Amino acid sequence: MSVKDISNADNRIFLSDFGTVVELAQGERLKSTCGTKVYWSPEFYAMSYGLKVDVWAVGVVLFGLLTGRFPFNGEKDVKTKALKLPKARAPPAGEELTLGLLEKDEKKRFDAARSKDHEWLKAVPSVTPEEPMQKLDEPTNIEGFGAMEGSKTAAASWSIALRTLGRTRS
């Protein structure tokens, strides 16, 4: 963190595997391998990737939270498999966000700024370090989050992660 207060809009937080974090300018591309392949996007396999690999990784985790499994099993799946979410696990807005994060075409994939402002996450109560996660136990109108134990906490965590990514990337 660049600023101790996590809720400060100027704070820059890097989310990464230990030892792999780099600062990347808009339009800049990387060509090295790192991380765990289950989180790799199609452009990562091509060894030419940019900022949207982080959005893809958030999509992989969100898909896992909603279904209990990883969306892809290797490079062929990443490049060709069509994804569907079980209707009982995600409302239409949740499915739209998840599939937007996992769009195979990097140019069409949601960016962090669009993702953090998605309607499905806007319904998640805002949580800051001053307000403990117990606030999420309060009644809420978050459509589709009641189906899974801990889902409101997970949604709030990913809302925070996407808001953080959206401050520094797009």
N, C-alpha and C positions, 0 to 999 in steps of 0.2 A: 504494500500500500504506500502511496506517496503522501497521504494525509491520514493522520490517526483516526479521524472521524469518518467512518465508512459511509455515512449518509451525505457527506459533503459532495456536491456535484462536480467539483474539480478533482476529486480523488481518482487515482488511476490504480486499478487492481489487475494483476496479471494472473490468469487462471491457466495452469499448465501442469504437465508432469514435471517433477523436480529436475532441474538441469536443462530443460529444453526451451524455456521462455525466451523470446526475442521480441524486440519492438519492430513492428512492420508498418511502413507507411502505406497509405492508400495507393493501390496500383502496383505495389512491389510484390514480387513473386519469390518463393523459396523453392529449393530443389533437393533438400536433404531429407532423409528418413528419420523419424523419431516417433515416440509414442507407441500406443497399442493399436494394432491393425483393425480391431473391431470398431474403432472410432474414425477410421480413414474414409475420406470422401473420394469420389471418382477422380478428382484432379490431384489428390494426394498420391494415388496409385500412378498417375502419369508423371509424378515428380515435378509438377509445376503448380504451386498452390499459393493462395493468398489468404486474406482475412476470413473468408467465409468457411474455412475449415473448422473454425471454432463454433460457428453457428451449427454446422453439420453435427459436430460432437455433442452439442446440447440437444439436438434432435434425436440422436442415438439414445442418450440417457432418458429423455422424455418418453420416447417410444418404449423403452424398458420399464419405466415407471408405470406406464399405462397397460402394458401387456404382460410384464413379467419375463420378457425375453429380449435378446438383442435382435434388431431388425435384419441384419445381414450376416451371412456366413462366408466371408471371403470376397475376393475381388470380383468374381463373376456375378455374385449376388448384388454387390454394390452397384455394378454397372447395368444390370438387366432386370433385377427383381422388382416387380410392382408391389407396393405396400398397400395394405388395408388395415384399418384398426377395427376391432370388434365394436359394434355399436353400443354394447353394454358398458364399454370401458371409456369411451370418449364421446362427448356431444359433438355436433357438427363443427363448432368453433374450435374445440380441442383437436379434432382431426385435421382441420384446416391448418392450424399452427404447426402441428407435428409434421405433416406432409410438406408444408412450406419450408420447414427447417431441413428436411431430407430430400429436397428437390435435387435430382441428379445434375441438371444443367446449372452450373454455378451462376450464370448470369440471371437465371430466373429464381434462384434460391432467395428466400427472405434474407435480408441483412439484419444485423443486431438491432439497429434502430427501429425497423419495422416490427421485428419480433417483440421487442420490449413493450411496444405500444399496442400489441394485439388485444382485441376485445376479450379473449378468454382470460388473459392475465390481468386485465384491468379490473376484473371482478375480485381479484385476490386482495385481501386486506394488506395494506402497506405495513411492513414490519421494519423497525429500525433497531439498532443495538440497545437503545433505551427502553424498547418495548419487547419483553420476552416473547418467545414463540407461543406461550400459552394463550396469547391473544387470538390465535387461530382456532382455539376451541370454542370461541363465541359463535353464535348462530350466524349464518351467512347465506347468501343467495347464489353461491358459486355453482352454476349448473354443471352437473356431471362429476363433481369432485367428491360427492358423498359415497360413491360406489366402492372406493378403496380406502382401507385403513391408512391413515397418515397422508392421504392424498392432498389435503389442504396445506399441510406443512411442505410437501414436495412441491406443490404449485408455487407457494410463496418463495421457496428456495430458488426455483428456476426463474421466477419473476425478478428476484434480486440479481441473479447471475446475468440475465439478459439485459437488465437495466445497466449493470456494470459494463458489460460488453458494449452496449449502445453508447456509453459516454465516450469511449475511446476508439470505437471502430464503427464502420458502417458498411 
